Amino acid sequence: MKYVVVSGGVISGIGKGVLASSTGMLLKTLGLKVTSIKIDPYMNLDAGTMSPLEHGECFVLNDGGETDLDLGNYERYLNVTLTKDHNITTGKIYSHVIAKERKGDYLGKTVQVVPHLTNAIQDWIERVSKIPVDNTGLEPDVCIIELGGTVGDIESAPFVEALRQFQFRVGRENFALIHVSLVPVIHGEQKTKPTQAAIKDLRSLGLTPDMIACRCTEKLDQPTIDKIAMFCHVGPEQVVNVHDVNSTYHVPLLLLEQKMIHYLAERLSISKIELSIEDTQRGDDLLQRWKNLTSNIDESLETVKIALVGKYTNLKDSYLSTIKALEHSSMRCKRKLEIIWVEASDLEPETNENVENKAKFHHAWNCISIADGILVPGGFGSRGTEGMVLAAKWARENNIPYLGVCLGLQIATIEFVRNVLGNKNGTSAEFFPESNEEDHVVVYMPEIDKENMGGTMRLGLRPTIFEHDTEWSKIRKLYGGGSQVEERHRHRYEINPKLIESLENHGLKFVGRDETGQRCEILELENHPYFVATQYHPEYMSKVLDPSTPFLGLVAAASDMLNEVIEARTSETGKADF
């Protein structure tokens, strides 16, 4: 097993996740099987109870693990299926060690950070790195480990020490370290001092970088590269210039141009790994498909505008998987994507004469009116939901393509109940739990724990069964016309089963249900260009080279090419194109 660690210095949010994912993707182009682990030095057991505004979105895995958003990056770039154990947190490690101490596994020893905690970290990495994650079902050849946070922070100290020890446990030719650092440009001059200081801190902790990935807004000058190499004690070929490019999907090719993969292959003795002709061919095909993808981005001329009506728009990472699913779909449709960010509460009618609020209101509705498609993503709480209802109404009445995800499905149903069925008090038990039960369009799922928040939702990969009389359904055709699909869930509310018959009689069809046939999973409006909503989160399974089906449908409908995409998706020969 080869291990490549990606750490970061100077500032957080520097792009370690994209660098780690891109490195893994390039190793896959050699024919290798690659897996990934993310280390998060926060005390939470997982990301499930965090606000999206605190740490970005919570990413959900097949096994129901609620994890850091970077695991989404790995799955999207590497086309793998990870587990909750691929996300290591301080909370998980301490819980693991304390549980062992309580059982007496340490035989009365004084339990300490070194060696007990650091050994637990190393054991965890070795165990999880061997889990098969792709469709070969075989043990991976390479594990990419991203160390979250910034090296030097007190929170990450035990993990840094564990990795220092780990390099000797596995041996030099099986361990490489890439350190991502910032090279700011001030008054036109590329400054290297922050990187020099970061590498000095890293070395003082016992870790020596094999490569330094320098993030900069512009291409590094050769004197800058030489200076970093000299003062950081590496060769110029070990300094990788990661400057701004057209999209994050260009980063692997940027690294490839700088022969990063050749250096890593030599450093890790990759040639000793036996690869079949099929492995090599699979790697070559992956690289060619990736190059074709980036060409689609560069050559796209027409623009598709999607209004994202959300409640966490102040932090775009709150909707990272949603953004990526839209990007994947627009690249497949050869369109330039323009996401129009609409804060849902701004769509609600003015409640006072405040000039600023009026300006926001008119701007938000102008954004809705010029959009080619409308997306209402997932979320929690009542804030902004009335604005979302108005957006769904606009899409329904004006034949604008609409996709609702989780909360977006519930919103679309509430809007329909109010304005088509005539119950103006229709709402959700989440928004107004004290309101009359007959007005609850959305209700708590009966099996949900209402007291404990962490890990108690309906989570992970679950089947959705299409109803037998839904051959007409656009979303079913987009999925290929099969009888069922499997997607990832994260919710604790559902549509009130008592309303389903009335809703369907008026044209809002629940075309997909859970395995019991009771819970609504997919709704679709009859006689509309594209009005689809899902209770599950299809964005979690979108891949760079294999876009999420509901998102592809939205972008295709908004680009006036839905029929073309449906025709391709329902034919065996066309699936590679769409």
DOPA-772719 format. One record per residue (C-alpha): x, y, z. Coordinates in steps of 0.001 Angstrom, whole numbers, padded with zeros to 6 digits, always signed. Example, Ala and Ser with C-alpha at 12.3 -4.5 7.8 and 13.67 -1.06 7.14 Angstrom:
+012300-004500+007800+013670-001060+007140
END
This chain:
+000000+000000+000000+001289+003428-000982+000245+006443+001074+000189+010045-000170-000500+012628+002567-001766+016093+001628-001327+018749+004318-001806+022510+004305-000155+025589+005711-000528+029370+005993-004358+029423+005831-007250+026959+005806-009513+026513+002785-006529+026653+000476-007655+023836-001800-006226+020689-000230-009356+018724-001135-009132+019524-004841-005363+018874-004824-005845+015525-003064-008679+014509-005422-006712+015566-008498-003629+013645-007347-005730+010539-006815-007356+010911-010220-003946+011152-011916-002773+008012-010106-005887+006271-011422-004843+007206-014970-001823+004945-014411-004219+002043-013869-003958+002057-010070-006820+001500-007641-007067+004561-005379-008858+005260-002108-009008+008312+000170-009163+009231+003851-010018+012650+005307-008756+013620+008766-010786+016355+010481-009321+017617+013761-012620+018794+015253-014171+017152+018334-017518+016334+016684-018062+012644+016024-019231+013572+012526-020570+016518+010522-024225+015571+011028-025128+018177+013642-023100+021050+012195-024783+024032+010584-023920+024307+006870-022800+027872+007637-020304+026494+010170-018395+023961+008112-019997+023759+004682-022375+021002+003657-022693+017641+005356-021937+014911+002809-023802+011590+003137-022371+008208+002132-024003+004917+001139-023680+003550+004672-025395+006629+006107-022195+008261+007339-022514+012048+007692-019072+013324+006803-016929+016228+005708-017658+017684+002273-014207+016686+000966-015296+013043+000865-017674+014220-001828-014709+015564-003779-012978+012185-003568-016031+010244-004675-016727+012620-007566-013153+012674-008904-012181+009062-008208-015559+007403-008921-015347+005424-005663-017762+004622-002835-016321+005455+000571-017506+004561+004091-017995+006589+007252-014680+005210+008534-012904+007032+005698-013591+010240+007652-011513+010366+010843-012342+013004+013454-010816+013792+016824-014145+012841+018385-014104+009405+016738-010523+008664+017756-010955+009737+021386-014222+007773+021629-012444+004707+020235-009534+004980+022683-011752+005690+025693-013984+002709+024839-010919+000454+024766-009726+001871+028099-013133+001226+029675-012967-002406+028542-009498-002795+030046-007744-003350+026725-004740-001285+027850-004114-003618+030813-004020-000900+033421-001594+001372+031569-001808+005148+031841-003562+006044+028571-001783+008921+026819-001831+010818+023529+001508+009161+022708+001538+006231+022153-002095+005179+022573-003909+007883+020596-001266+008085+017864-001197+004298+017532-004995+004243+017248-004794+006783+014407-002189+004725+012545-004121+001483+013033-007302+003173+011775-005547+004428+008632-004055+001020+007841-007362-000776+008376-009529+001611+006350-007045+002013+003485-007478-001678+002613-011287-001490+002167-012268-002002-001519-013994+001141-002809-014471+000657-006554-016275-001807-008804-013255-004139-008988-013880-005220-005388-010116-005388-004853-007866-003810-002230-006612-000363-003329-003018+000248-004376-002775+003846-003162-004424+005770-000316-004644+009569-000407-004816+011038+003125-005900+014647+003520-004998+016242+006844-007649+018894+007525-006928+022238+009120-003571+023969+009130-000320+022350+010251+000761+023975+013518-002750+024267+014962-003097+022614+018363-006107+020586+017174-004120+018727+014518-001021+018035+016662-001876+014364+017523-002540+013587+013848+000698+015230+012710+002625+013176+015279+000804+010017+014191+001732+010664+010555+005346+011364+011578+005473+007925+013139+003485+006371+010299+006130+007202+007690+008546+004886+009514+005915+002194+010076+005218+001806+006348+008663+002689+004983+010031+005542+002911+009092+004182-000520+005475+003784+000625+004960+007276+002051+004972+010668+000310+003901+014088+001578+002511+016963-000492+002223+020259+001368-000151+022891-000023+000863+026466+000687-000147+029978-000328+001949+032322-002455+000190+035696-002214+000717+038435-004787+001189+041837-003172+001700+044901-005347+002571+042615-008251+005229+040678-006332+004921+036939-005592+005731+036501-001904+007473+033282-000789+007949+033998+002931+004615+032429+004040+005567+029192+002274+009069+029225+003756+007620+029672+007256+005041+026903+006706+007674+024416+005562+009894+025351+008519+006995+024591+010887+006330+021318+009105+009960+020190+009359+010089+021111+013053+007276+018596+013580+009229+015813+011899+007620+015815+008444+009534+016611+005277+007548+017484+002140+008266+015568-001047+006353+018143-003069+005184+021688-002350+001968+022677-004130+001909+026476-004326-001534+028057-004621-001422+031390-006363-003824+033537-008335-001314+033682-011172+001308+031479-012761+004512+031425-010700+007602+033004-012179+010629+030722-012481+012648+032838-010000+009830+032358-007475+009913+028584-007972+013701+028529-007632+013563+030599-004464+010993+028310-002850+013032+025255-003852+016255+026683-002422+014894+027884+000916+012589+024888+001424+015288+022334+000602+013603+020667-002376+014352+020483-006081+012568+022851-008504+010730+019842-009986+009215+019266-006537+007552+022698-006534+004131+022466-008203+002492+025618-009478-001269+025464-008812-002479+028766-010238-006062+029776-011012-007561+027963-014022-010946+027914-015810-012367+025343-013394-011253+022924-010706-011606+020165-013313-008553+021608-015080-006345+021075-012002-005462+017414-012775-004279+018409-016249-002337+021334-014771-000540+018907-012453-000006+016477-015323+001701+019172-017401+004202+019707-014590+005076+015992-014501+003841+015658-010925+002717+012104-011541+006121+011083-012895+007823+012295-009748+005341+010508-007471+005567+007301-009505+009343+007286-009091+009261+008378-005447+006802+005615-004499+008269+002919-006774+004932+002559-008546+006632+000413-011235+006831-002439-008697+003013-002692-008632+001826-005320-011115-000819-003951-013461-002790-005857-016079-003358-004667-019640-006979-003964-018634-005782-001775-015744-003557+000267-018029-006276+000606-020670-008778+001733-018043-006333+004433-016933-005765+005624-020497-009520+005805-021128-010025+007811-017929-007418+010387-018952-008919+010759-022423-012447+011204-021047-011164+013829-018606-009463+015738-021406-012682+015635-023430-014575+016967-020422-012312+019975-019965-012568+020660-023698-016365+020814-023292-015884+023492-020629-013533+025551-022767-015611+025244-025931-019064+025852-024428-020639+028975-025911-024288+028930-024827-025165+029717-021212-027781+028083-019006-028999+030083-015998-030161+028163-012934-031638+030065-009980-030634+028344-006733-033213+029425-004158-031670+028630-000789-031255+029761+002795-027489+029306+003266-026373+031335+000257-023896+033387+002310-021588+030353+002272-021558+028665-001119-019898+025528+000317-023214+024871+002077-024418+023626-001313-021152+022202-002655-022534+018866-003927-025492+020699-005494-023136+023085-007285-020986+020199-008510-024014+018245-009755-025081+021298-011769-021540+021672-013126-021329+018010-014133-024677+018274-015924-023872+021513-017723-020550+020097-018934-022370+017050-020302-024851+019341-022076-021979+021530-023329-023361+024651-021692-021730+027356-019618-023356+027278-016212-024462+030471-014498-025808+029879-011002-028024+032757-009897-027942+032826-006109-031271+033814-004584-031671+034143-000815-035128+032628-000306-036245+035142+002327-035631+037993-000148-038501+036661-002293-041023+037201+000479-043151+040380+000189-041873+043485+001939-043019+043753+005517-041950+047362+005988-040815+050436+004097-037099+049677+004484-035451+050715+001208-032756+048059+001448-035323+045263+001902-037339+046541-001060-034236+046554-003235-033426+042975-002221-037009+041910-002939-037054+043358-006454-033561+042044-007232-034489+038538-006090-037605+038445-008259-035685+039787-011219-033253+036887-010782-036136+034404-010741-037695+035928-013849-034548+035630-015987-033643+032082-014901-033898+029179-017357-034493+026775-014465-035189+026885-010717-033654+024675-008040-034788+024492-004408-032205+022411-002486-032332+020773+000930-032324+022610+004245-033742+022756+007748-035914+025225+009654-038647+027646+008632-036578+030682+007597-037000+031467+003905-039514+028710+003236-042288+031113+002177-039930+032500-000454-039226+028964-001664-042965+028319-001942-043299+031425-004124-040413+030242-006330-042046+026822-006781-045352+028528-007674-043597+030682-010285-041977+027614-011858-045240+025641-011895-047411+028406-013326-044891+029678-015896-043653+026309-017198-040123+026933-015912-038063+023745-015327-037985+023015-011598-036041+020599-009420-036731+020260-005706-034397+018271-003468-035566+016990-000054-036952+020242+001413-037534+021274-002220-039961+018348-002651-041813+019304+000516-041978+022948-000593-043400+022007-004007-046083+019888-002341-047023+022619+000152-047359+025098-002710-049608+022695-004636-051810+022045-001609-052259+025780-001017-052832+026959-004564-054378+023956-006330-056127+022004-003571-057178+025235-001867-055891+024679+001681-054220+028070+002284-052981+026904+005704-050991+023980+004327-047586+023813+006003-044986+021496+007525-044845+020046+011033-041218+021209+010989-042149+024862+010399-045224+025089+012628-045439+022028+014923-048269+023611+016963-050580+024164+013970-053606+021977+013220-052617+018474+012175-055004+018550+009215-052884+021385+007792-049649+019363+008001-048694+018607+004417-045309+017431+005707-045070+015271+008839-042427+013608+010999-041558+010114+009850-042929+007786+012557-039628+005981+013165-037578+009161+013771-036021+009994+017172-037306+013479+018038-034920+013995+020980-031444+013113+019704-030213+014936+016610-026956+013191+015634-027262+010240+013243-031022+009834+013767-032361+010828+010352-033221+008460+007518-029722+008146+006111-027777+006413+003363-028447+004439+000201-032034+003216-000198-034158+001986-003123-036913+003973-004804-039489+001919-006724-041228+003449-009742-045002+003053-009821-046195+000554-012475-048118+003122-014540-045350+005753-014869-043911+004905-018304-044804+008488-019286-042556+009953-016581-039681+012098-017789-037558+011369-014707-038076+007617-015089-037011+007832-018740-033956+009842-017721-033020+007085-015288-033115+004654-018219-036666+003335-017826-035893+000751-015149-038167-000304-012318-036130+001216-009475-033154+003382-008567-030936+003671-005505-030032+007084-004101-028819+008554-000812-031174+009998+001793-030918+012492+004636-034261+013565+006080-036603+013168+009046-039838+014466+007458-042081+013088+004701-045209+014001+002758-048370+013244+004717-049609+009903+003261-053218+010993+003775-052864+013641+001031-051378+011500-001712-054601+010421-003410-055945+013977-003591-052632+015341-004884-052424+012704-007602-056019+013273-008679-055065+016889-009411-051961+016045-011458-049096+015985-008934-047936+012395-009360-045755+010516-006903-043983+008394-009493-041490+006825-007088-042027+005413-003601-039978+003569-001004-039860-000227-000754-043033-000247+001384-045007+001630-001267-046109+004185+001338-043423+006871+001494-043162+009335-001399-039694+009593-002959-040204+011258-006361-042946+013616-007502-043549+014877-011021-046125+017305-012353-048064+016205-015410-048148+018440-018494-045099+020488-017491-041752+020788-019328-039888+019516-016244-041261+019765-012729-039549+017093-010639-038696+016761-006968-036982+014036-004942-037082+013271-001226-033560+011870-001518-030398+013844-002324-029297+012898-005863-026410+015385-005727-024498+013083-003368-023986+010479-006098-023165+012796-008988-019754+012116-010542-017632+014320-012768-017976+011882-015657-021436+010592-014684-023846+013427-013747-026782+013001-011381-029892+012111-013376-032400+014615-011852-029848+017434-012161-029045+016459-015748-032775+016596-016462-033056+020099-014988-030108+021484-016950-031216+019732-020153-034777+021069-019822-033451+024559-019101-031273+024236-022230-034174+023083-024461-032569+019697-025065-034460+017397-022693-035879+015169-025439-032416+014671-026888-031043+013666-023496-033972+011334-022758-033503+009608-026114-029826+009073-025377-030411+007882-021792-032996+005295-022846-030755+003763-025512-027755+001602-024655-025567+003289-027264-026357+006801-026055-025606+006461-022340-021952+007327-022810-022936+010637-024400-025581+011602-021849
END
